[in-house]
């Protein structure tokens, strides 16, 4: 057939073909020939039903896959853009900023959050027009993107906005790329400290180009733990979070709250801290950091101990599974509406 084949929104191709003289050859031909915007796709299944006419209806289910060359292009692109965005963050760090609130008095946003997100999304859209985006600031103004199998950039333009407003240097730009709902690359840049953390799935984690590894701590009593109170000022939520801190602090060396989920995950990844837990985070807060931590050898899960789900708004990351299993039973869990 000389038909031009293109995927619909659900990655399912519905076409009517002329009967092949040897219809069994169809599956092989589809596997070899199908392309979508120059990116490879994987044949999941093929079902064909012959009609009484000279044609049959064929439904082909496809899954987008990426080559190492594709991922390398995405990685190099975001490294260049995040460096550019970092200059904007540095420009605003030491000056008086126009500060607004979102969901509450402690949930802050500045013009620099918006400028950084605009730089990243605009340039990525121009280079990869078929990709989707989930950004903190665009979501805040009602631009909602469903987390799907499509290549999706997950962006927090300034993670640690309150730190940024007050001049505390735990400020990061966090960007992840997910394909088929799996994060394949993550980059976190602290432009104030000029530290760049990065990971590609299966390739290890790096800080400023050098490999990093987590601490491998298994003893809770010897651990330094990271946790956050978050921006919610709901009395019930605060009571649970304070209770969790009280229970944990009695059993560890120390607890630190630095005000940036992305920074916290990087600190576990490089071995400066041994675990991190938080309730109320969003997918853009920890998608990149989760990959970086796992590539550094850390163990991540839902605080209840079940597998981590990026849209469930809570995370436990520990240097080892053994450490995570000691922390999880101590926590009182909080459920949030999913992203």
N, C-alpha and C positions, 0 to 999 in steps of 0.2 A: 504494500500500500504506500501511496505517496502522501497520506494524511499528515498534517502537522499536529503533533500531540502536545497539549499543555495541561498542567494541573489545575484543578479547581481549588476552591478555598479549603476543602477538606482533604486535600492530597489524594483524591480518588478521581481516576480518569474514566469517564464513560464515553465510549466510542462505538459506532457501528461500522464493522469491517465487511468487506467482500469475503466470501468463503475462500479460505486457503485450499489449494489442492491437497495440501497436507496440513490440516489444522493443528496437529500436534507441534508443528514448528513454531506456532505463534508465541508460546511462552518464551522460547529461546530468543526469538527475534525482539520481543519486547524488552527482555533483560539487556540485550546488547545495545539497542538503539535509543532508548528513552533518555532524554536530557531535559533539564529545566534551567533556563537562564545560565547555562554553562556549568551548573553544579550537578554532581552525580546524584542519582536517586536509586534506591534499592527496591527491588520488586518484593513485596510481602506476599501477595497472592494474586491469582488470576482465575476468574470464573467466566465461562462462556456458555451461552445457551443458544442452540441452533433453532431458528424459526422455520416456518413452512415455506418461506420465501428464499431468495438467494443470498440473504444476509443473516448475521446473528449478532446479538447484543453481547458486548464484552465489558465487564467491569474489572479494572486493574487497580489494585491498592498499592500505593507507593509510599516510601519513606525516604525523606531527604537525608543524605549522608554527605560528609565533608572529607576531603582529602587533607593530608598534612600541609599541602601547599596552600589550600584555602585558609586553614587555621592560621598559618604563618602570615598570610596577607592581612587577616583581621587583626592579628596581634601587633604587627608593625604599625598598622594604621592607628590603633587606639593608643599605642605608646606615643606617637607623634602628637595626637590630639590632646592627650592628658597632660603632656608637657606644656602645650599652649594654654590649656585651661588652668594649669597651676600658676601661671603668671598672673592671671586674673585674681586668683585667691590671694596671692602674695600682695598684689596691688591694694586689696581691700583690708588686709589683716590689721594694719596699724592705724587705720583712719576711722573716723566716726562714720558709722553705717546707718542707713535707714532700715529700721527693724520693724517687721510686722509679725503678727501671730496667725496660726492656722487653726488647729483643733483646740487650743487652750493657751493660757497665758505663758506656759513654759514651752510651747511648741513654736519655735521661732523660724523665720525665713528672712533673708536679706536679698537685695538686688543682685548680689554676687552669686547666690545660689541659682537664681534664674539665668544670669548671664552664662555661667559655666554650663548649665544644662543645655542652653540654646546652642552654644558652641559645639558641644559634643553631638547632639542629635542632628543639627543641621548638616554638619560635615559627614557624619555617618550615613545619613539619608541620601546625600548626593553620591556617595561612593557605592552604597549598597541599597538601592531603592526598593528591593523586595523585602528587606528586613523590617522587623517590628521593634517597638520600643516601650519599655516601662521605666518611667522616670519619676522621681519623688515629686518634683515641682509641677510637672504636667498632670500627674495624678491628683495633686492637691487642688488644681483648678478645674477638675472634672473630666480631663482627657483620660479615659479608662481603656486600657489594653488588656485583653484576656491573655493569661499565660498559656501559650499553646505550643505545638510542636515546631512552629515556624522559627527560623533564626531570630532571636530576640535579645536586644541589648538592654541590660538592667542597670540603671544609672542612679547613683546618689551623688549629685553635684558637689555638695559639701556635707559630709557626715561628721557631725560635731559642730553644728551651726552655733549652739550656745557657747561652745569654746571659742569659736571664731569671733562671736560678738564681744566676748570678754577678754580676748587676747591670750587665751590658753592654747598652746601650739599643738594639741592633739586634734588636728583637723585633716580630713582626708577627702580625696575624690575617689569614689569606688565605682568600677565598671566591670560587669560580667557579660559574657555572651553565652546564651543557652540555646541548644539545638535539640529538638525532640524532648524538651523540658529538662535536659541535662546540661549543667554548666561545663563548657569546654575550655574557657579561658577566663581568668580574673586578673584585674590590675587594680591596685590600691596605691595612691600616691599621696604622701604628706608633703606638700610643697613648702611648708614652713620649715620643716626639718630636712627637706630634700631627700627623703627616703622613698624608694619605689619598691613595692612588693608585687610579685607577679607569679603566675602559674598557668601552665597549659596542662590539660588533663593527661596524666601518664608521663609527664616530663619533669616532675619535681617542682619545688617552690624556691623562689629567689628573692633576695633583698639586694638592691643595687647591683644586680647581675651575679651575685654570689649565692650558692646553694645554702638554704637554711633548713634546720631540723628542729622539731619540738623536743622537749626535755626528757620524755619517756618516764616521767615521775609516776609512780604507782602508790605512793604513800600519802594519803590525804593530810596527815598531820604535818608533813614537810612541804606542803604546797602553798603557792601564792595564787589566789583566785581573783578573777575579775567578775564584776557584776554591775548592773545598772539599775537606778530607780526609774529611769524613763521620764517622759514628759507628762504622763497622766497624773492628775491631782485628785482623782477619785479616792475617797477615804478607804473604801474596802480594798482596792487594788494596792494602795500604799501600805495598808496594814499587812497584807500578805507578803509584799516585798520586804518590808522591815523584818517580818518574822523569819523569812528565808535568810536574810543577812545575819540575824541574831543566831540562828541555828548553825550556819556555816562558820562564822567567825570563831565559835568556840572550839572548832575542830581543825583549824588550819593555821599556818604561819601568819597570813594576812589576807585582807580583801582590799582590792583597789577598784575605784569607779572613775574611769577616765573620760566618759562622755562620748565615746565613739565606738560603735559596734565593730566597724571595719578595723579600727586600730587595735581593739581588743583581740580580735582573731589573728591579726598579724603578730601580736606579742606572744600569743600561744604558739604560733607557727615558728617563731624564732627562738623559743625556749625561755623568754624573759618571764613569762607567767605559765602556770601549769594547767589552768582551766578557766573557762568563761561561761556564764549562763545569763540569759536575759529573757524576759517576757515582754511582749508588746512591740518587738521590732518588726520591720517590714522587709519584704523580699529584697529591696534595693539596699538595705542596711547590711545584709550578710551573704548575699549570693556569691560575690567575689571572694570574700574572706573565708567562707566555708571551703571553697576549692583550694585556696592557698594553704589553709590549715591542714586539710586532708593530704595535699601533695607534700606537706612537710612531715607527714607521718602521724598527725593528730587524728583523734576519733571524734566524729560529730554525730549527734542524734537529737531527737526531741527530748526535752528535759524529763519526760516520763520514761524514757528508755527505748521507745519505739523508733523506727527509722525517721530521720529528719525529712520534713516536708517543707519546701521553701515558702509555701503560701500560708503556713499555719502560725506564723508570727511569734515563734519562740525557738530557742536553740540552747543546747548544751554542747560545748566543745572542750575536750580534755586531751592531755598529752597521750593518754592511754585509755583503752576501753575499761581497764581495771579501775582507774581513777573515776571515770564517768559513772561506773556502777556503784561507787561509794557515795557520790554526790547526789545522784538521782533520787534515792529514797528519802533524803533529808529535805527535799523541796516540797513546798505546797504549790500545786500547779494552778496556773491562771489560763483560762480560755479566752481568746479574742476572736472577733469576726475575722474570717480569712481574707487575705488579699485577693 
